[in-house]
Amino acid sequence: MAPGASGWLAIRPEHLRAAPEAEGPNRLAVTVRETIFTGQVTRVYTALASGTPLVVHWPAGAVPPVPGTELIVTWEPAHGVCVGE
């Protein structure tokens, strides 16, 4: 993509992690909307301030956040894929 061009960033839910605000090279602030236990993971449905949805897989055995919780999620740069319009 050319500098300044619009595009989308694709990240698989299993590559997103909740992190302290100062941690990680890539960060997004999200608000938890809903959590659904699926057996191996809990799907945490969140949204950016713009309303854009983002799904995070919460590890099995860890207590997931409750709706309304604000989180910072991060991912390793190699896990993000930038795609054009």
PyMOL CGO cylinders between C-alpha atoms (Angstrom):
from pymol import cmd
from pymol.cgo import CYLINDER

trace = [
    CYLINDER, 0.00, 0.00, 0.00, 1.13, 3.52, -0.70, 0.3, 1, 1, 1, 1, 1, 1,
    CYLINDER, 1.13, 3.52, -0.70, 1.85, 5.86, 2.23, 0.3, 1, 1, 1, 1, 1, 1,
    CYLINDER, 1.85, 5.86, 2.23, -1.34, 7.68, 3.21, 0.3, 1, 1, 1, 1, 1, 1,
    CYLINDER, -1.34, 7.68, 3.21, -3.62, 5.15, 1.46, 0.3, 1, 1, 1, 1, 1, 1,
    CYLINDER, -3.62, 5.15, 1.46, -6.69, 3.78, 3.25, 0.3, 1, 1, 1, 1, 1, 1,
    CYLINDER, -6.69, 3.78, 3.25, -6.89, 0.13, 4.15, 0.3, 1, 1, 1, 1, 1, 1,
    CYLINDER, -6.89, 0.13, 4.15, -7.87, -2.47, 6.74, 0.3, 1, 1, 1, 1, 1, 1,
    CYLINDER, -7.87, -2.47, 6.74, -5.81, -4.21, 9.36, 0.3, 1, 1, 1, 1, 1, 1,
    CYLINDER, -5.81, -4.21, 9.36, -6.69, -7.88, 9.86, 0.3, 1, 1, 1, 1, 1, 1,
    CYLINDER, -6.69, -7.88, 9.86, -5.68, -9.65, 13.07, 0.3, 1, 1, 1, 1, 1, 1,
    CYLINDER, -5.68, -9.65, 13.07, -6.92, -13.07, 14.14, 0.3, 1, 1, 1, 1, 1, 1,
    CYLINDER, -6.92, -13.07, 14.14, -8.69, -13.05, 17.55, 0.3, 1, 1, 1, 1, 1, 1,
    CYLINDER, -8.69, -13.05, 17.55, -6.22, -15.52, 19.06, 0.3, 1, 1, 1, 1, 1, 1,
    CYLINDER, -6.22, -15.52, 19.06, -3.35, -13.08, 18.41, 0.3, 1, 1, 1, 1, 1, 1,
    CYLINDER, -3.35, -13.08, 18.41, -4.88, -10.24, 20.46, 0.3, 1, 1, 1, 1, 1, 1,
    CYLINDER, -4.88, -10.24, 20.46, -3.92, -9.91, 24.13, 0.3, 1, 1, 1, 1, 1, 1,
    CYLINDER, -3.92, -9.91, 24.13, -5.06, -7.61, 26.91, 0.3, 1, 1, 1, 1, 1, 1,
    CYLINDER, -5.06, -7.61, 26.91, -2.06, -5.61, 28.10, 0.3, 1, 1, 1, 1, 1, 1,
    CYLINDER, -2.06, -5.61, 28.10, -1.17, -2.73, 30.37, 0.3, 1, 1, 1, 1, 1, 1,
    CYLINDER, -1.17, -2.73, 30.37, -1.44, 0.57, 28.53, 0.3, 1, 1, 1, 1, 1, 1,
    CYLINDER, -1.44, 0.57, 28.53, 2.32, 1.04, 28.15, 0.3, 1, 1, 1, 1, 1, 1,
    CYLINDER, 2.32, 1.04, 28.15, 3.02, -2.48, 26.86, 0.3, 1, 1, 1, 1, 1, 1,
    CYLINDER, 3.02, -2.48, 26.86, 3.31, -3.71, 23.27, 0.3, 1, 1, 1, 1, 1, 1,
    CYLINDER, 3.31, -3.71, 23.27, 4.23, -2.06, 19.99, 0.3, 1, 1, 1, 1, 1, 1,
    CYLINDER, 4.23, -2.06, 19.99, 0.62, -1.98, 18.74, 0.3, 1, 1, 1, 1, 1, 1,
    CYLINDER, 0.62, -1.98, 18.74, -2.27, -0.93, 20.98, 0.3, 1, 1, 1, 1, 1, 1,
    CYLINDER, -2.27, -0.93, 20.98, -5.99, -0.28, 20.70, 0.3, 1, 1, 1, 1, 1, 1,
    CYLINDER, -5.99, -0.28, 20.70, -8.43, 0.81, 23.40, 0.3, 1, 1, 1, 1, 1, 1,
    CYLINDER, -8.43, 0.81, 23.40, -11.65, -1.20, 23.35, 0.3, 1, 1, 1, 1, 1, 1,
    CYLINDER, -11.65, -1.20, 23.35, -14.78, -1.59, 25.47, 0.3, 1, 1, 1, 1, 1, 1,
    CYLINDER, -14.78, -1.59, 25.47, -16.15, -5.06, 26.25, 0.3, 1, 1, 1, 1, 1, 1,
    CYLINDER, -16.15, -5.06, 26.25, -19.69, -5.54, 24.91, 0.3, 1, 1, 1, 1, 1, 1,
    CYLINDER, -19.69, -5.54, 24.91, -20.33, -9.25, 25.52, 0.3, 1, 1, 1, 1, 1, 1,
    CYLINDER, -20.33, -9.25, 25.52, -18.53, -12.46, 26.49, 0.3, 1, 1, 1, 1, 1, 1,
    CYLINDER, -18.53, -12.46, 26.49, -19.44, -15.96, 25.28, 0.3, 1, 1, 1, 1, 1, 1,
    CYLINDER, -19.44, -15.96, 25.28, -17.83, -19.12, 26.67, 0.3, 1, 1, 1, 1, 1, 1,
    CYLINDER, -17.83, -19.12, 26.67, -17.18, -21.59, 23.82, 0.3, 1, 1, 1, 1, 1, 1,
    CYLINDER, -17.18, -21.59, 23.82, -15.30, -24.36, 25.64, 0.3, 1, 1, 1, 1, 1, 1,
    CYLINDER, -15.30, -24.36, 25.64, -11.64, -23.83, 24.77, 0.3, 1, 1, 1, 1, 1, 1,
    CYLINDER, -11.64, -23.83, 24.77, -11.79, -20.04, 24.90, 0.3, 1, 1, 1, 1, 1, 1,
    CYLINDER, -11.79, -20.04, 24.90, -14.17, -17.27, 25.80, 0.3, 1, 1, 1, 1, 1, 1,
    CYLINDER, -14.17, -17.27, 25.80, -14.96, -14.96, 22.92, 0.3, 1, 1, 1, 1, 1, 1,
    CYLINDER, -14.96, -14.96, 22.92, -14.84, -11.39, 24.17, 0.3, 1, 1, 1, 1, 1, 1,
    CYLINDER, -14.84, -11.39, 24.17, -16.77, -9.11, 21.83, 0.3, 1, 1, 1, 1, 1, 1,
    CYLINDER, -16.77, -9.11, 21.83, -15.45, -5.57, 22.08, 0.3, 1, 1, 1, 1, 1, 1,
    CYLINDER, -15.45, -5.57, 22.08, -15.71, -2.31, 20.16, 0.3, 1, 1, 1, 1, 1, 1,
    CYLINDER, -15.71, -2.31, 20.16, -13.39, 0.58, 19.41, 0.3, 1, 1, 1, 1, 1, 1,
    CYLINDER, -13.39, 0.58, 19.41, -14.54, 4.11, 20.31, 0.3, 1, 1, 1, 1, 1, 1,
    CYLINDER, -14.54, 4.11, 20.31, -15.71, 4.44, 16.68, 0.3, 1, 1, 1, 1, 1, 1,
    CYLINDER, -15.71, 4.44, 16.68, -18.00, 1.43, 17.15, 0.3, 1, 1, 1, 1, 1, 1,
    CYLINDER, -18.00, 1.43, 17.15, -15.87, -0.87, 15.01, 0.3, 1, 1, 1, 1, 1, 1,
    CYLINDER, -15.87, -0.87, 15.01, -16.16, -4.40, 16.46, 0.3, 1, 1, 1, 1, 1, 1,
    CYLINDER, -16.16, -4.40, 16.46, -13.15, -6.43, 17.54, 0.3, 1, 1, 1, 1, 1, 1,
    CYLINDER, -13.15, -6.43, 17.54, -13.21, -10.02, 18.86, 0.3, 1, 1, 1, 1, 1, 1,
    CYLINDER, -13.21, -10.02, 18.86, -10.60, -11.21, 21.37, 0.3, 1, 1, 1, 1, 1, 1,
    CYLINDER, -10.60, -11.21, 21.37, -10.12, -14.87, 22.38, 0.3, 1, 1, 1, 1, 1, 1,
    CYLINDER, -10.12, -14.87, 22.38, -9.72, -15.01, 26.17, 0.3, 1, 1, 1, 1, 1, 1,
    CYLINDER, -9.72, -15.01, 26.17, -7.62, -17.93, 27.48, 0.3, 1, 1, 1, 1, 1, 1,
    CYLINDER, -7.62, -17.93, 27.48, -9.33, -20.94, 29.02, 0.3, 1, 1, 1, 1, 1, 1,
    CYLINDER, -9.33, -20.94, 29.02, -9.27, -20.81, 32.81, 0.3, 1, 1, 1, 1, 1, 1,
    CYLINDER, -9.27, -20.81, 32.81, -8.80, -17.03, 32.97, 0.3, 1, 1, 1, 1, 1, 1,
    CYLINDER, -8.80, -17.03, 32.97, -11.68, -14.92, 34.24, 0.3, 1, 1, 1, 1, 1, 1,
    CYLINDER, -11.68, -14.92, 34.24, -12.94, -12.83, 31.32, 0.3, 1, 1, 1, 1, 1, 1,
    CYLINDER, -12.94, -12.83, 31.32, -13.76, -9.13, 31.69, 0.3, 1, 1, 1, 1, 1, 1,
    CYLINDER, -13.76, -9.13, 31.69, -17.35, -8.08, 32.26, 0.3, 1, 1, 1, 1, 1, 1,
    CYLINDER, -17.35, -8.08, 32.26, -19.30, -5.95, 29.76, 0.3, 1, 1, 1, 1, 1, 1,
    CYLINDER, -19.30, -5.95, 29.76, -18.45, -2.27, 30.12, 0.3, 1, 1, 1, 1, 1, 1,
    CYLINDER, -18.45, -2.27, 30.12, -14.81, -2.96, 30.99, 0.3, 1, 1, 1, 1, 1, 1,
    CYLINDER, -14.81, -2.96, 30.99, -12.28, -0.89, 29.05, 0.3, 1, 1, 1, 1, 1, 1,
    CYLINDER, -12.28, -0.89, 29.05, -9.21, -2.78, 27.85, 0.3, 1, 1, 1, 1, 1, 1,
    CYLINDER, -9.21, -2.78, 27.85, -6.04, -2.13, 25.93, 0.3, 1, 1, 1, 1, 1, 1,
    CYLINDER, -6.04, -2.13, 25.93, -5.38, -4.91, 23.42, 0.3, 1, 1, 1, 1, 1, 1,
    CYLINDER, -5.38, -4.91, 23.42, -2.05, -5.49, 21.72, 0.3, 1, 1, 1, 1, 1, 1,
    CYLINDER, -2.05, -5.49, 21.72, -0.57, -7.82, 19.10, 0.3, 1, 1, 1, 1, 1, 1,
    CYLINDER, -0.57, -7.82, 19.10, 2.81, -8.64, 17.64, 0.3, 1, 1, 1, 1, 1, 1,
    CYLINDER, 2.81, -8.64, 17.64, 3.51, -6.76, 14.38, 0.3, 1, 1, 1, 1, 1, 1,
    CYLINDER, 3.51, -6.76, 14.38, 3.96, -10.00, 12.43, 0.3, 1, 1, 1, 1, 1, 1,
    CYLINDER, 3.96, -10.00, 12.43, 0.36, -10.99, 13.25, 0.3, 1, 1, 1, 1, 1, 1,
    CYLINDER, 0.36, -10.99, 13.25, -1.24, -7.95, 11.61, 0.3, 1, 1, 1, 1, 1, 1,
    CYLINDER, -1.24, -7.95, 11.61, -2.01, -8.06, 7.90, 0.3, 1, 1, 1, 1, 1, 1,
    CYLINDER, -2.01, -8.06, 7.90, -2.70, -4.79, 6.12, 0.3, 1, 1, 1, 1, 1, 1,
    CYLINDER, -2.70, -4.79, 6.12, -5.09, -5.07, 3.18, 0.3, 1, 1, 1, 1, 1, 1,
    CYLINDER, -5.09, -5.07, 3.18, -6.20, -2.41, 0.70, 0.3, 1, 1, 1, 1, 1, 1,
    CYLINDER, -6.20, -2.41, 0.70, -9.70, -1.05, 0.24, 0.3, 1, 1, 1, 1, 1, 1,
]
cmd.load_cgo(trace, "trace")
